[in-house]
């Protein structure tokens, strides 16, 4: 029996147990919107097949304690990949979100060509080989990356162009199991929705402050991607008359004033002008390491570093004010790299809201700092694979395309 033969109810149970860790029959019947006997039938079948196990009894609340069920953690594994322009991180999770062998980090520059994609595929393949996990136990690969991504077509219009094929189809053939892609900020929002600060909220805006300023949107408890998947290009809102050319080809984008790449540029210029600071060893040549150094100095209270970050955060707040006017979110979440110094970002963002937002609109909007940190995108990649378990389209696709997708 393979996972591709499971019906949708069974897949929904697996999905629920992945995100909730353990559930009773009553809880699962409510989730599936089916009777308790039908839910019990599904659980019995999954128990027989080894996909789930009895966890024990729930804590006593005065009545009869229900039996709790959880996933068999080491039955299947998920590969998660977090790409940005210069660094690729890869991790393998079991079904309890435990990492197998730790996170691998590779400094590579991604491009819009097939050779660059082949390089990433080789890194993923090598990570799986080093893990010692049987390939038939890999449930799939979830990839978060920058760029204009059409999730439904499996295309990234900014990176990894392959003549006559899509990125997802090409990777699936090479690796031999399902590959799913999404924008990095959308995956960070998915991680926050399932595991973090957006959990149990209806409408949230998740800020991903990194090289640029990404935005993942949770609307009505679902990730909102827009018509073609391009929603959330927060970095490229044209807010400033600064004449600075953005990587997108336009001028005055938020990214040209408030991204961490721009902050590092200003830090370097300030150091050359003689600013007093403990920041040493930062350069545009090694931007990833330079951002680490910068953020560490912010945490240590370096005055110049805090001034630079506060200036950028205020400008981000100007953009957030527009989001609040348009969408009236319940929560604004600082996630990604920015969450490492999140509390320091909050004050200047709030100051910008005080000056640029109608008080009535933001009065009930909460600002939170994520506790997922740099793990957010990797958790989102794993969650993406699990999300795809519960669609009829995916079930049919699995049977037709992925013969290795079995237990």
VOGU-3710 file (C-alpha; in Angstrom, 3 decimals, decimal comma):
1> xxxxxxxxxx> 0,000/0,000/0,000  1,424/3,402/-0,990  0,434/6,860/0,103  -0,808/7,506/-3,438  -3,600/4,978/-2,835  -4,964/6,793/0,213  -8,307/8,536/-0,105  -8,733/12,224/0,643  -10,076/11,617/4,178  -6,925/9,647/5,032
11> xxxxxxxxxx> -4,719/12,368/3,618  -6,604/15,014/5,597  -5,963/13,020/8,774  -2,234/12,874/8,004  -2,208/16,612/7,303  -4,066/17,433/10,527  -1,777/15,266/12,648  1,307/16,854/11,069  0,223/20,345/12,062  -1,423/19,472/15,392
21> xxxxxxxxxx> 0,841/16,590/16,586  -1,978/14,519/18,086  -5,773/14,326/17,888  -8,690/12,319/19,214  -11,325/10,614/17,055  -13,802/13,370/17,963  -11,344/16,099/16,955  -10,611/14,434/13,630  -14,301/13,834/12,857  -14,874/17,559/13,332
31> xxxxxxxxxx> -11,905/18,410/11,083  -13,104/16,034/8,347  -16,747/17,030/8,831  -17,737/13,363/9,017  -19,341/11,137/11,646  -17,247/9,653/14,444  -17,731/6,078/13,093  -16,448/7,179/9,665  -13,465/8,965/11,249  -12,743/5,833/13,317
41> xxxxxxxxxx> -12,821/3,721/10,157  -10,220/6,005/8,544  -8,027/5,889/11,657  -8,270/2,101/11,849  -7,100/1,784/8,241  -4,182/4,171/8,826  -3,214/2,278/11,987  -3,223/-0,992/10,055  -0,998/0,520/7,364  1,423/1,948/9,920
51> xxxxxxxxxx> 0,952/5,614/9,036  -0,266/6,517/12,540  -0,032/5,159/16,083  -1,889/5,431/19,380  -0,245/8,136/21,492  -2,036/7,337/24,772  -4,876/9,051/26,576  -5,621/12,760/26,643  -5,225/14,577/30,015  -8,200/14,085/32,295
61> xxxxxxxxxx> -10,927/16,718/32,232  -13,228/14,836/34,565  -14,807/12,420/32,092  -13,607/9,468/30,094  -10,233/10,243/28,558  -10,119/9,869/24,758  -7,358/7,956/22,969  -4,992/10,284/21,090  -3,426/9,466/17,733  -0,212/10,759/16,165
71> xxxxxxxxxx> 1,891/10,191/13,063  4,556/7,520/12,844  7,394/10,047/12,778  10,073/8,145/10,878  7,834/6,606/8,225  8,161/9,474/5,764  10,392/12,527/5,360  10,146/15,953/3,757  12,990/17,871/2,110  12,839/21,628/2,556
81> xxxxxxxxxx> 14,952/24,095/0,567  15,316/27,824/1,265  16,898/29,741/-1,591  17,889/33,343/-1,823  20,078/35,060/-4,375  23,340/34,023/-2,720  22,692/31,256/-0,172  20,923/27,897/-0,410  19,860/26,065/2,749  18,630/22,457/2,751
91> xxxxxxxxxx> 17,155/20,374/5,549  15,326/17,067/5,835  12,478/16,841/8,358  10,689/13,831/9,743  6,953/14,113/10,366  7,576/15,673/13,785  9,552/18,558/12,209  12,779/17,110/13,642  15,784/17,799/11,427  17,803/14,884/10,114
101> xxxxxxxxxx> 21,492/15,745/10,042  21,050/19,500/10,556  20,719/22,350/8,077  23,162/22,422/5,164  24,220/25,871/3,940  25,774/26,485/0,532  26,960/29,803/-0,862  25,851/29,789/-4,495  24,475/32,541/-6,706  21,279/31,470/-8,447
111> xxxxxxxxxx> 20,652/32,550/-12,046  17,932/32,321/-14,650  19,340/29,334/-16,541  19,316/25,536/-16,557  22,902/25,188/-15,311  22,009/26,995/-12,095  19,039/24,676/-11,572  21,219/21,598/-12,161  23,554/22,873/-9,426  20,691/23,150/-6,919
121> xxxxxxxxxx> 19,339/19,690/-7,858  22,792/18,199/-7,219  22,913/19,811/-3,760  19,489/18,371/-2,875  20,414/14,933/-4,207  23,678/14,913/-2,246  21,888/15,938/0,968  19,460/13,015/0,603  22,327/10,570/-0,041  24,226/11,802/3,018
131> xxxxxxxxxx> 21,121/11,416/5,201  20,955/7,670/4,529  17,153/7,879/4,086  15,644/5,594/1,461  14,417/7,658/-1,470  11,025/5,915/-1,406  10,481/7,464/2,047  10,803/11,026/0,712  7,330/12,510/0,592  8,426/15,476/-1,506
141> xxxxxxxxxx> 10,527/18,632/-1,747  9,206/22,076/-0,813  11,209/25,018/-2,154  10,923/28,668/-1,177  12,710/31,200/-3,342  12,616/34,801/-4,532  11,122/35,797/-7,859  7,824/35,914/-9,711  6,412/32,449/-9,118  3,290/30,958/-10,681
151> xxxxxxxxxx> 2,539/28,123/-8,259  -0,115/26,521/-10,466  2,263/26,267/-13,451  5,366/25,399/-11,453  7,272/28,324/-12,947  9,639/30,929/-11,570  9,837/33,701/-14,154  12,896/35,209/-12,449  15,157/32,167/-11,982  15,907/28,693/-13,340
161> xxxxxxxxxx> 14,606/28,994/-16,892  14,563/25,665/-18,765  13,737/25,621/-22,483  10,479/23,791/-23,162  9,862/22,782/-19,554  8,890/24,121/-16,130  11,134/24,237/-13,117  8,859/21,870/-11,157  8,499/19,304/-13,948  12,248/19,325/-14,621
171> xxxxxxxxxx> 13,168/18,860/-10,948  10,538/16,161/-10,465  11,990/14,084/-13,289  15,555/14,497/-12,059  14,835/13,761/-8,376  12,051/11,189/-8,772  9,529/12,565/-6,295  7,144/15,551/-6,009  8,610/19,055/-6,032  6,583/22,120/-5,011
181> xxxxxxxxxx> 7,686/25,754/-5,176  6,449/29,029/-3,760  7,677/32,541/-3,162  9,931/32,714/-0,091  7,757/35,270/1,681  4,587/33,250/1,061  6,281/30,211/2,603  7,356/32,244/5,620  3,721/33,315/5,990  2,651/29,662/5,709
191> xxxxxxxxxx> 5,081/28,736/8,489  3,706/31,525/10,673  0,142/30,391/9,929  0,774/26,741/10,795  3,427/26,991/13,528  3,999/30,599/14,544  2,640/34,053/15,247  -0,206/33,908/12,685  -1,659/30,714/14,128  -5,337/31,055/15,086
201> xxxxxxxxxx> -5,587/34,413/13,325  -7,819/35,167/10,361  -5,986/37,985/8,551  -2,264/38,645/8,960  0,512/40,435/7,095  3,924/38,770/7,468  6,966/40,961/6,786  10,097/39,192/5,586  12,928/41,656/6,054  16,024/40,376/4,273
211> xxxxxxxxxx> 17,870/41,383/1,078  14,552/42,952/0,142  11,348/43,383/2,106  9,025/40,524/1,298  5,386/40,180/2,236  3,323/37,062/2,828  -0,419/37,556/3,226  -2,845/35,445/5,210  -6,419/36,321/4,298  -9,347/34,386/5,735
221> xxxxxxxxxx> -6,874/31,843/7,212  -5,360/31,031/3,799  -2,228/32,163/1,993  -3,226/34,812/-0,538  -1,133/34,723/-3,707  -3,255/36,779/-6,089  -4,416/35,895/-9,603  -1,084/34,621/-10,966  0,738/34,100/-7,668  2,519/37,469/-7,734
231> xxxxxxxxxx> 0,717/39,170/-4,837  2,844/40,596/-2,032  5,560/42,438/-3,967  5,881/44,854/-1,071  9,519/45,694/-1,883  8,523/47,164/-5,218  5,934/49,674/-4,089  7,172/52,985/-5,466  7,119/55,248/-2,402  10,120/57,548/-2,778
241> xxxxxxxxxx> 11,284/60,211/-5,212  14,930/59,276/-4,757  15,912/58,510/-8,359  17,491/55,222/-7,207  17,179/52,363/-9,683  15,736/49,179/-8,222  16,629/45,672/-9,413  13,103/45,486/-10,860  13,962/48,318/-13,274  11,793/50,981/-11,608
251> xxxxxxxxxx> 12,865/53,884/-9,427  12,020/54,772/-5,850  10,882/51,312/-4,686  10,752/50,602/-0,963  13,639/48,178/-1,502  15,908/51,043/-2,597  15,521/52,667/0,829  14,867/49,935/3,376  16,292/46,539/2,388  19,132/45,092/4,444
261> xxxxxxxxxx> 21,332/45,234/1,331  20,849/49,011/1,210  21,416/49,284/4,968  24,764/47,498/4,540  25,698/49,944/1,734  24,989/52,844/4,097  26,909/51,198/6,919  29,976/50,829/4,671  29,682/54,461/3,547  29,367/55,609/7,155
271> xxxxxxxxxx> 32,414/53,642/8,248  34,427/55,181/5,393  33,300/58,631/6,596  34,600/57,868/10,085  31,406/56,894/11,954  32,155/55,382/15,355  31,008/51,765/15,352  32,120/48,265/16,282  30,991/46,863/12,930  34,048/45,259/11,361
281> xxxxxxxxxx> 34,455/43,125/8,264  31,306/44,075/6,408  31,366/44,283/2,628  29,047/43,977/-0,339  31,148/41,050/-1,575  30,045/38,847/1,331  26,583/40,254/1,915  25,141/37,312/3,839  27,944/37,409/6,420  27,816/41,208/6,518
291> xxxxxxxxxx> 24,113/41,140/7,405  24,881/38,705/10,243  27,558/41,073/11,565  25,236/44,068/11,232  22,314/42,417/13,049  24,610/41,167/15,808  25,811/44,743/16,364  22,212/45,928/16,491  21,503/43,350/19,212  24,582/44,510/21,129
301> xxxxxxxxxx> 23,392/48,118/21,068  25,782/49,632/18,491  24,429/53,186/18,125  25,252/53,621/14,428  23,815/50,196/13,508  20,593/50,941/15,395  20,271/54,340/13,709  20,566/52,761/10,273  18,071/50,005/11,052  15,600/52,410/12,646
311> xxxxxxxxxx> 15,677/54,646/9,582  14,929/51,649/7,346  12,201/50,384/9,688  10,448/53,763/9,667  10,267/53,593/5,858  8,932/50,051/6,051  6,293/51,428/8,406  5,210/53,878/5,699  4,537/50,894/3,466  2,783/49,019/6,272
321> xxxxxxxxxx> 0,448/51,993/6,711  -0,725/51,484/3,119  -1,301/47,768/3,801  -3,416/48,611/6,842  -5,466/51,106/4,854  -6,127/48,509/2,151  -6,530/45,282/4,139  -7,181/46,123/7,802  -5,207/43,087/9,094  -5,559/41,628/12,549
331> xxxxxxxxxx> -1,804/41,109/12,992  1,421/42,462/11,492  4,248/39,940/11,996  7,979/40,657/11,712  9,527/37,417/10,480  12,544/36,115/8,558  15,906/37,732/9,310  14,179/40,801/10,713  12,733/38,778/13,578  16,257/38,378/15,005
341> xxxxxxxxxx> 16,069/42,042/16,064  12,286/42,366/15,855  11,634/44,380/18,998  14,056/47,053/17,841  12,143/47,292/14,548  8,774/47,693/16,254  9,224/51,211/17,622  10,135/52,973/14,319  7,458/51,017/12,414  4,916/52,105/15,024
351> xxxxxxxxxx> 6,127/55,702/14,754  5,508/55,607/11,002  2,017/54,221/11,601  1,318/57,041/14,061  2,220/59,573/11,381  0,861/57,948/8,199  -2,084/55,765/9,217  -5,614/56,720/10,269  -5,712/55,848/13,998  -9,071/54,076/13,775
361> xxxxxxxxxx> -7,636/51,644/11,190  -4,598/50,496/13,155  -6,035/50,802/16,671  -6,817/47,079/16,828  -3,920/45,808/14,708  -1,379/43,862/16,762  2,334/43,823/15,925  4,191/40,614/16,749  7,741/39,355/16,401  8,081/35,796/15,115
371> xxxxxxxxxx> 9,809/33,205/17,279  10,617/31,033/14,237  13,603/33,144/13,194  15,670/31,830/10,298  13,791/28,510/10,459  10,583/30,068/9,147  11,264/29,536/5,441  12,452/25,956/5,954  9,385/25,111/8,053  7,253/26,694/5,329
381> xxxxxxxxxx> 8,867/24,490/2,677  8,001/21,353/4,653  4,466/22,616/5,306  3,997/23,247/1,576  4,542/19,553/0,801  2,026/18,534/3,463  -0,544/21,055/2,207  -0,478/19,405/-1,218  -1,459/16,030/0,242  -5,119/16,971/0,380
391> xxxxxxxxxx> -6,041/17,910/-3,176  -7,636/15,522/-5,657  -5,406/16,975/-8,367  -2,282/16,085/-6,423  -3,558/12,574/-5,680  -4,155/11,906/-9,373  -0,819/13,478/-10,293  1,024/11,315/-7,757  -0,295/8,104/-9,271  0,517/9,149/-12,820
401> xxxxxxx> 3,944/10,701/-12,346  5,638/9,531/-9,154  6,058/5,733/-9,031  8,776/6,150/-6,366  6,348/8,007/-4,081  5,641/5,015/-1,814  6,242/3,511/1,602
//
